[in-house]
Amino acid sequence: MTEKYWVPAIAKADNILTIISEESKGLRLMEIAERSNLNKSTLFSLLNTLERIGWVAKANDQTYSLGAKLGFIGSKYIHQFDLTTMFNREAEKTVRIVGETIQLSILDEREIIYLAKKNGTSRVRVATEPGMRFPAHATAMGKVMLSAFTKDELKGKYGDCEFEKFTDYTVDNLNDLFRQLDALKKSGYLIESQEAVKGFTCIASPILNERSAIIAAVSITMDNECWSQKKDLCIKEILTLSQNLSIMG
């Protein structure tokens, strides 16, 4: 990466911390070197610094694990974590790039609740507003959050209730819905085309907590003509936005 003001040492430290976090029993210097592709001399200096500031801890068996300082910082971050505030800040950046409406929602049983919204620069306006509800099965954000459930759990959630249809494209049965949800596991996002409103496409991605569980979703909505022009850009930006809003992002 060659961006202005980029500090390679910090990026290397971030990579080291990520590698250590993925191994509960701790890792030796050689193991970290193999996984990070850093030479032992550079790695030793970085680990020594991280140990002295409390970001890693070195055990008697010479293995490294995450340090207590990171736990303290993490607890402070979680305490300060305000999803709506973060959305308003981060979505503003995304709107400037894609020019389309961005929304945030959570799941409540079989419905989503819209929490926040940033209007795009497009003349087309999305009718939903914060506080409104909408059936989850017909929305990209709803599908994203329903993907956290197994098929049996979804059967229990929906029982014998009928799937309300809003257009001819709205999914109307559990089997088709479950097949749609599989797309998230492969790509990290879900696309809903004309299921909620005819002529509109929506792409959504999950927001994760510190345990990598889905706690909310964000979406970009636009008319089909804009979607055909901006598809690749929107995929890139929704993934970036959801990662920036996730605690583990």
Secondary structure by P-SEA (a helix, b strand, c coil): cccccccaaaaaaaaaaaaaaaccccccaaaaaaaacccaaaaaaaaaaaaaaccccccccccccccaaaaaaaaaaaaaccaaaaaaaaaaaaaaacccccbbbbbcccbbbbcccccccccccccccccccccccccaaaaaaaccccaaaaaaacccbbbbbccccccccaaaaaaaaacccccccccccccccccbbbbbbbbbcccccccccccccccaaaaaacaaaaaaaaaaaaaaacccc
